[in-house]
């Protein structure tokens, strides 16, 4: 059986921490979760916890560029991860 020919030069490695923290919506927006959800939420009001659960859009172009560079395949494998 013949080998598959590769296109391009190299595969880029995804920065896994970035891939876990950011998601891309169906319309192509880059979204992230809010901070402060790790621990010490026992005495926090329910309303505040509900606000923390929402995803917010990344606004700054510089951060968008950095995330794209760190996780180049973020959009490609969102719904169909490789086996």
Residue pairs with C-beta under 8 A, 6 or more apart in sequence:
12 72
12 73
14 70
14 71
14 72
14 73
14 74
15 70
15 71
18 67
18 70
18 71
18 74
19 71
19 74
21 32
21 33
22 30
22 31
22 32
22 58
22 67
22 71
22 74
23 30
23 31
23 32
23 55
23 74
23 78
24 30
24 31
24 74
24 75
24 78
25 31
28 75
29 57
29 58
30 57
30 58
30 64
30 67
31 55
31 56
31 57
31 58
32 55
32 56
32 58
33 52
33 55
33 56
34 51
34 52
34 54
34 56
36 52
37 52
37 53
41 49
58 64
58 67
67 74
68 74
